[in-house]
Amino acid sequence: MARAPHAALLEWRTVIDVAFSHRQGSFSLDVSMQVPDSGVTGLFGTSGAGKSTVADAIAGLIRPDAGRIAIGETVLFDSARGVAVAPERRRIGYVFQEARLFPHMNVRANLHFGGRRRGAASPDTFEQVVGLLGLEPLLDRRTRHLSGGEAQRVAIGRALLSGPDLLIMDEPLSSLDQQRRDDVLPHLERLAADTGVPTVYITHSIEEIIRLADHLAVMANGTVLACGPIQDVMARPDLPVLNDRRDAGTILLTTVAGHFDDDHLSALRFGEHTLLVPRTERAEGSPLALRILARDVSLALEPPQRSSVMNVLPGTVTGIHPRGDGHVDVSIDSGQIIRARITRRSADDLSLKVGLELYALVKSVAFAERDAFRRHADGEG
Amino acid sequence: MPTPAETEALLLSLRVAVWSVLGSLPPAIAIAWLLARTRFPGHALLNGILHIPLVVPPVVIGYLLLVFLGRRGPGGMFLENVFGITLGFTWQGAAIASAIVAFPLMLRAIRQSIEGVDRRLEQAARTLGASPANAFCTVTLPLIAPGVFAGMVLSFARSLGEFGATITFVSSIPGETRTLPLALYAAAQVPGGEAQATRLVVISITLAMIALIGSEWLARRTRHYSSGGP
């Protein structure tokens, strides 16, 4: 189940193809997205964007007015041909916002519910899932004696044990408090790496997206605005839902090149560039994705002499995006896209234009954020 | 100790009530589900018709049964000619009268409990591979068990006390249709029957107490089970 670094991000086959339109009262959806056959696809959008309706349509809990939904060669829904496979025949594991455990069964019976109906999961698989989610001590408990985080872990296990071709998680952490989230998130990260079941992860939290997702689909007002590898979508300057926030930024895919223990620093390599970041626990050679916030990047026409900024990345301006608030977002191609959010006055002073060669100055402290390090492939942990 | 005639009335009452409850249970669950979970033309009309026994005097129900299912009634003649079944003046007829009079009570209890079940649990069951029927049997039914049980108790109690519809439809034939309330009524009509009537009152109250205590105990067990027993 080990993946080569970033391989899943570079080459992928579509596993599920979703294109449908649907009206619900005054709200109408017109959705088109492709989900790859491995890894986690984040479905991101503000509440009310229609994310849960997409999940319900894929799982077969609602019947869209028109369109087509297919997993590989298997058509689940096709309004033109009158195909609508019943939810129980779709092999879609669905983890709901609320755990929805069966209250009249204990944890073990809940976990077996799907497997019993879809050709029982092997004892090995059961043990593996139970171990992965830390459910061993809960097996004989009644569901009403579980905490929110425990219940959600059971719900995830129950969905996995039904042998799904695709796992959908609809904001599985949103009903939990911060402490419970921190309890469940590491399990989700391991899940993404260890199970190999392609997953659609619905959330309105950019932090969860960055920790879990390889691919990203962005939704607003009932349509999918962008869909693709996370670093490509995050680098797009034209998505207000991603860019109209203080923590707007882009994703860099790097490899750990070495550690400097005395300075509490690690070196990360991407392309021909090296970044110095606070010491990471990850081994040399392991892949590491990190987020660089646009507000932590400044620009210079010449490499600064005698500066406290350790990371100076040469690059070319590929886009200049004025914002309403007196700031300008500048996209710089330095092998991968980095974004800088600077004032309009600075942009004028530097006479920025597309094609200009300059230097992006990244403060090391920008990496120190708790969510900046993401396990995005099989590794330790 | 009860006399043979009293024992006969007691056993007959129990037999009529048990069959009335068991016979109406499957249609009550099916119709309760239809009313709770679907909308169709005639939904309100069906609901209204099924509640008629609750609001009209039982004698009216008994009379209607006599007209339609009695020996001379169209339904009664059909049953007799095709299946050789006679309902008029038989204990089976008494059970049907009881079932119809008690039906709305059972229906309401079951419908309310179905409406109380979170449909999202049924959806979750569907995504885990359960067909609608399977989801109903393994998720909904266990969760509504306390409501079903309450409906059965109500309808059983109503059957034991049934008088008007029974006496009108199947008369009061000792050993065939004379249940406890009918026997008590008969005793009260005879001069010097006060002692007999008193004995029947004691038997009726004792039976009711036993049924009540038993149902309480069973209800506790059912609730325990449907909320995830040990």
Interface residues (C-beta under 8 A of the other chain):
Chain A: A59 G60 L61 A86 P87 E88 R90 I92 G93 Y94 F96 E98 R100 F102 P103 H104 M105 N106 F113 G114 R117 R118 R142 T143 R144 R158 A159 S162
Chain B: D118 R120 L121 Q123 A124 A125 R126 T127 L128 G129 A130 S131 N134 T138 V139 P142 L143 Y225 S226 S227 G228 G229 P230
